[in-house]
């Protein structure tokens, strides 16, 4: 199991390089971050650089002046804008005096680091990049460099003095996946409208393993920007709910015992991920292939000559502003149970009535237990902590049994 982990100092060094290079695409000079993980403390330390330089002053450029900021979403913490056609989003705090946005970024960064440290490849966390508090020089520079940002905030009723953060934009799922949803789940009378909406670049699909529901032919619409797929619907379109549940279990184990937060308010969504395209080896074609035999990927036509990547549907984790630190004891377990119960729509539940419900819960619980044991061992937590994951799973089972008996 040890081979699954990246060497922590190397990962921090690579992470800082990635942050710097990504941020340089958004601003002319990067705002540097340093991450330091303390094995016996509750969270990774985030230190941000305090200065930013411009080659010829903070004046805007023609490209930056024309960069649009379009609203693509909103949550309890803030409103989200996409930065033109870039791979970045800006989240603006709803409450200027609140610390929720800073807390969101800190937990986001710690989760991003730990998910990679423990190689949880079932789930992606969008990359956090920067936080701009009120009064910092970079806040002024950003608004100067991107004049349309202030206009976008004003359009949504914000003051230009609002604090904000920058992170990676999650691409929508591939169009072929959205087409599959429309064909199988959308009422026929709404399919044409839904198909036209496929042009919406920012459609994400929430995953509700804790609910069972079917869409009917009645008056229900099918709003692409805000789709929620329930367990049986995922089964219907051929997605393995066991794989999804397993990814959720591993992720929550890392949240609890490595990030040491209760995971309150986090969301799981299906989005698009750019992955390297597999090309079969020569032995795939047989040793006696004739000269005229095609050699290459199985799927043709290609998006373009020399394309080495493909766009796949992937599970993402986002929204960390409601997650709270948890103690490594029974009180922390009860806090984590309460956080999951408040967010129950996303997670599989014990005591399911269908085979798929039961299999999803089994996959979640087993993955949570295995990953928890590995994390607790890696983090060198006290021996008494090793019993807490089982208490967490047991508490979820007991809670469900109590609901049934009432």
C-alpha positions in Angstrom: 0.0 0.0 0.0 2.9 2.3 0.6 3.6 2.5 -3.1 0.3 4.4 -3.6 1.7 7.5 -1.8 3.7 10.3 -3.2 6.7 11.5 -1.2 5.2 14.5 0.7 8.1 17.0 0.3 8.2 16.2 -3.4 4.4 16.7 -3.7 4.5 20.0 -2.0 7.3 21.2 -4.3 5.4 20.0 -7.3 2.1 21.5 -6.1 3.7 24.9 -5.6 5.1 24.7 -9.1 1.6 23.9 -10.5 0.0 26.7 -8.6 2.5 29.2 -9.9 2.2 28.1 -13.5 -1.6 28.1 -13.4 -1.8 31.5 -11.8 0.6 32.9 -14.3 -2.1 32.2 -16.9 -4.5 34.4 -15.1 -2.3 37.3 -14.0 0.9 38.6 -15.4 2.8 37.6 -12.3 1.9 34.8 -9.9 0.9 35.0 -6.3 3.0 32.3 -4.7 1.7 29.8 -2.1 3.7 27.5 0.2 2.1 24.4 1.6 3.6 22.7 4.7 1.9 19.6 6.2 2.4 19.1 9.9 1.9 15.4 10.7 0.6 15.9 14.2 -1.6 18.9 13.6 -5.1 19.2 12.1 -4.4 21.0 8.8 -1.9 21.9 6.2 -0.4 25.4 6.6 -1.0 27.8 3.8 1.3 30.8 3.4 0.7 33.3 0.6 3.1 35.7 -1.0 2.5 39.4 -0.2 3.7 41.1 -3.4 3.1 40.9 -7.1 5.1 42.7 -9.8 4.1 43.8 -13.3 6.6 44.5 -16.1 5.1 47.8 -17.0 2.8 48.7 -14.1 -0.7 47.4 -13.3 -2.3 48.7 -16.5 -4.6 46.3 -18.2 -3.9 44.7 -21.6 -6.3 44.6 -24.6 -6.8 40.9 -24.0 -7.6 41.4 -20.3 -9.9 44.3 -21.0 -12.1 42.2 -23.2 -12.1 39.1 -20.9 -15.7 38.5 -19.9 -16.8 37.3 -16.4 -20.0 35.3 -16.7 -21.9 34.0 -13.7 -22.1 30.2 -13.7 -23.3 29.4 -10.2 -23.9 30.4 -6.6 -23.7 28.8 -3.2 -23.9 29.6 0.5 -20.4 31.0 0.4 -20.4 33.1 -2.8 -21.2 33.6 -6.4 -19.0 32.0 -9.1 -17.9 33.6 -12.3 -16.0 32.0 -15.1 -13.0 34.0 -16.5 -13.6 34.1 -20.2 -12.7 30.9 -21.9 -9.9 30.1 -19.5 -9.8 27.2 -17.1 -10.3 29.5 -14.1 -13.3 30.6 -12.0 -13.6 33.4 -9.5 -15.7 33.0 -6.4 -16.9 36.3 -4.8 -17.9 36.3 -1.2 -21.5 37.2 -0.5 -20.7 38.6 2.9 -17.7 41.0 2.8 -17.1 40.7 6.5 -17.3 36.8 6.6 -14.3 34.5 6.9 -16.2 31.7 5.0 -14.4 32.2 1.7 -11.0 32.2 3.3 -12.0 29.1 5.2 -13.3 27.5 2.1 -10.0 28.0 0.3 -7.9 26.7 3.2 -9.9 23.5 3.5 -10.0 23.2 -0.3 -6.2 23.4 -0.4 -5.7 20.9 2.4 -8.2 18.5 0.7 -6.5 19.0 -2.7 -3.2 18.1 -1.2 -4.3 15.1 0.9 -6.4 13.6 -1.9 -3.3 13.5 -4.0 -1.0 12.4 -1.2 -3.2 9.3 -0.7 -3.7 8.8 -4.5 -7.5 8.8 -4.4 -7.8 8.7 -8.1 -11.6 7.9 -8.0 -12.4 11.6 -7.3 -10.9 14.8 -8.5 -10.7 18.1 -6.5 -10.4 21.2 -8.7 -7.1 23.0 -8.1 -7.3 26.0 -5.7 -5.2 28.9 -6.8 -5.4 32.1 -4.8 -7.4 34.2 -2.2 -7.7 38.0 -2.4 -8.7 39.6 0.9 -9.9 43.2 1.1 -7.0 45.7 1.2 -4.3 43.6 -0.3 -2.3 45.1 -3.2 -3.2 42.1 -5.4 -6.9 42.8 -5.0 -6.4 46.3 -6.6 -4.2 45.0 -9.3 -6.6 42.2 -10.3 -9.5 44.7 -10.6 -7.2 47.1 -12.6 -6.0 44.3 -14.9 -9.5 43.0 -15.5 -11.9 46.0 -15.6 -14.9 43.8 -16.6 -14.6 41.9 -13.3 -15.9 44.9 -11.4 -18.7 45.4 -13.9 -19.7 41.7 -13.5 -19.8 42.1 -9.7 -21.9 45.2 -10.0 -24.3 43.4 -12.3 -24.8 40.8 -9.6 -25.2 43.4 -6.9 -21.7 43.2 -5.4 -19.4 45.9 -4.3 -16.0 46.0 -6.1 -14.4 45.8 -2.7 -15.7 42.2 -2.1 -13.1 39.5 -1.2 -12.7 36.7 -3.7 -10.8 33.5 -4.6 -9.6 31.9 -7.8 -9.7 28.2 -8.5 -9.7 25.7 -11.4 -12.9 25.5 -13.5 -14.6 22.1 -13.7 -15.5 21.4 -17.3 -18.9 20.0 -18.1 -19.2 16.3 -18.8 -18.7 15.2 -22.5 -21.6 16.0 -24.8 -22.1 12.3 -25.5 -22.7 11.8 -21.8 -25.3 14.6 -21.6 -26.9 13.2 -24.8 -27.2 9.9 -23.0 -29.0 11.6 -20.1 -31.4 13.3 -22.4 -32.2 10.1 -24.3 -32.8 8.0 -21.3 -34.0 10.3 -18.6 -35.5 13.4 -20.1 -39.3 13.5 -20.8 -39.7 13.4 -24.6 -41.5 16.7 -24.8 -38.4 18.4 -23.3 -35.7 16.6 -25.2 -35.4 19.2 -28.0 -35.1 22.1 -25.6 -32.6 20.1 -23.5 -30.6 19.2 -26.5 -30.2 22.8 -27.5 -29.0 23.5 -23.9 -26.1 21.2 -24.5 -24.3 24.3 -25.6 -24.3 25.4 -21.9 -20.6 25.1 -21.1 -21.0 24.9 -17.3 -23.4 22.0 -16.8 -22.4 19.8 -13.8 -24.4 16.8 -12.6 -24.9 16.3 -8.9 -24.8 12.7 -7.7 -27.4 11.7 -5.1 -26.7 8.1 -3.9 -28.9 8.7 -0.9 -32.1 9.2 -2.9 -34.1 7.0 -5.3 -36.2 8.9 -7.9 -37.4 8.6 -11.5 -38.3 11.3 -13.9 -41.7 10.9 -15.4 -43.4 12.2 -18.5 -45.4 14.7 -16.5 -44.7 18.4 -16.0 -41.1 18.0 -14.8 -38.5 19.8 -16.7 -34.9 18.8 -17.3 -32.7 21.8 -16.5 -29.3 21.0 -17.8 -27.3 23.5 -15.7 -28.6 21.9 -12.5 -29.1 18.2 -13.1 -29.2 15.8 -10.1 -29.0 12.1 -10.8 -30.3 9.7 -8.2 -29.1 6.2 -7.6 -31.5 4.3 -9.9 -31.0 6.8 -12.6 -27.2 6.3 -12.5 -27.8 2.6 -12.8 -30.2 3.2 -15.8 -27.5 5.0 -17.8 -24.8 2.5 -17.0 -22.8 4.2 -14.3 -21.4 1.9 -11.6 -22.9 3.1 -8.3 -20.4 0.9 -6.5 -17.5 2.7 -8.1 -19.0 6.1 -7.2 -19.7 5.0 -3.7 -16.2 3.6 -3.3 -14.8 6.9 -4.4 -17.0 8.7 -1.9 -15.9 6.4 0.9 -12.2 6.9 0.2 -12.7 10.7 0.0 -14.5 11.0 3.3 -11.9 8.9 5.0 -9.2 11.3 3.8 -11.4 14.2 4.8 -11.9 12.9 8.4 -8.4 11.5 9.3 -6.0 13.4 7.1 -7.7 16.8 6.6 -9.4 16.3 10.0 -12.6 18.0 9.0 -16.1 16.7 9.2 -16.8 17.1 5.4 -19.9 19.2 6.1 -21.6 20.6 3.0 -19.3 19.1 0.5 -20.8 18.1 -2.9 -20.1 15.4 -5.4 -20.7 16.2 -9.0 -20.0 14.6 -12.4 -17.9 16.8 -14.7 -15.4 16.4 -17.5 -11.8 15.4 -17.1 -9.1 15.6 -19.7 -7.3 12.2 -19.6 -4.5 10.8 -21.7 -5.8 8.6 -24.5 -4.7 5.0 -24.4 -3.1 3.7 -27.6 -2.9 -0.1 -28.0 0.6 -1.7 -28.3 1.7 -3.4 -31.5 0.8 -6.8 -30.1 -2.9 -5.7 -30.2 -2.9 -6.1 -34.0 -1.1 -9.4 -34.3 2.3 -10.2 -35.5 1.2 -11.0 -39.1 -0.7 -7.7 -39.7 -0.6 -6.7 -43.4 1.0 -3.4 -44.5 -2.4 -1.9 -45.1 -3.7 -2.6 -41.5 -4.7 0.5 -39.5 -2.7 1.0 -36.3 -3.9 3.4 -33.6 -6.7 4.1 -31.1 -9.9 2.1 -31.5 -12.2 5.2 -31.7 -12.3 7.1 -35.0 -12.7 9.7 -36.3 -10.5 11.8 -34.0 -11.0 15.3 -32.8 -7.8 16.2 -34.6 -4.5 14.7 -35.8 -2.1 14.1 -32.9 -4.8 14.3 -30.2 -3.3 12.5 -27.2 -6.1 13.2 -24.7 -9.8 12.5 -24.5 -12.6 14.0 -22.5 -14.2 11.7 -19.9 -16.9 11.9 -17.3 -15.4 12.0 -13.8 -16.5 12.5 -10.2 -15.5 15.8 -8.6 -15.6 17.1 -5.0 -16.3 20.8 -4.3 -17.6 23.3 -1.8 -15.7 23.3 1.5 -16.9 26.4 3.3 -19.2 24.4 5.7 -16.6 21.8 6.7 -15.4 22.2 10.3 -12.4 20.9 12.2 -13.1 17.6 14.0 -11.4 16.2 17.0 -9.8 12.7 16.9 -12.1 11.2 19.4 -15.7 10.0 19.8 -17.0 13.6 19.9 -15.4 14.1 16.5 -17.1 11.0 15.2 -20.5 12.3 16.3 -19.8 15.6 14.6 -18.9 13.8 11.4 -22.0 11.7 11.6 -24.1 14.8 12.0 -22.4 16.5 9.0 -23.1 13.5 6.8 -26.7 13.2 7.9 -27.2 16.9 7.0 -25.8 16.1 3.6 -27.5 12.7 3.3 -28.7 13.1 -0.3 -25.2 12.6 -1.7 -24.2 9.5 0.3 -25.4 5.8 0.1 -27.4 4.7 3.1 -27.4 1.4 5.0 -30.5 -0.8 5.1 -31.4 -0.2 1.5 -34.5 -1.8 0.0 -33.0 -2.5 -3.5 -30.0 -4.5 -4.5 -28.2 -1.5 -5.9 -28.8 0.5 -2.7 -27.3 -2.4 -0.6 -24.3 -2.7 -2.9 -23.6 1.0 -2.9 -23.6 1.1 0.9 -21.4 -2.0 1.1 -18.9 -0.4 -1.3 -18.9 2.9 0.6 -18.5 1.4 4.0 -15.7 -1.0 3.0 -13.8 1.7 1.1 -14.1 4.0 4.0 -12.8 1.5 6.5 -9.8 0.4 4.3 -8.8 4.0 3.5 -9.3 5.1 7.1 -6.9 2.4 8.4 -4.3 3.4 5.9 -4.6 7.1 6.6 -4.5 6.7 10.4 -1.4 4.5 10.1 0.3 7.0 7.7 -0.6 10.0 9.9 0.8 8.2 12.9 -2.3 9.0 15.0 -2.7 7.6 18.5 -3.6 3.9 18.6 -7.0 4.7 20.1 -8.0 6.6 16.9 -8.0 3.3 14.9 -11.4 2.3 16.4 -13.1 5.5 15.4 -13.9 4.7 11.7 -15.8 1.7 12.8 -17.8 3.8 15.3 -18.6 6.2 12.5 -20.0 3.4 10.2 -21.8 1.9 13.2 -23.4 5.2 14.1 -24.7 5.6 10.5 -26.2 2.1 10.6 -27.8 2.8 14.1 -29.3 6.1 12.9 -31.0 4.4 9.9 -32.3 1.6 12.1 -33.8 4.2 14.5 -35.5 5.9 11.6 -37.0 2.6 10.4 -38.3 1.7 13.9 -40.0 5.1 14.4 
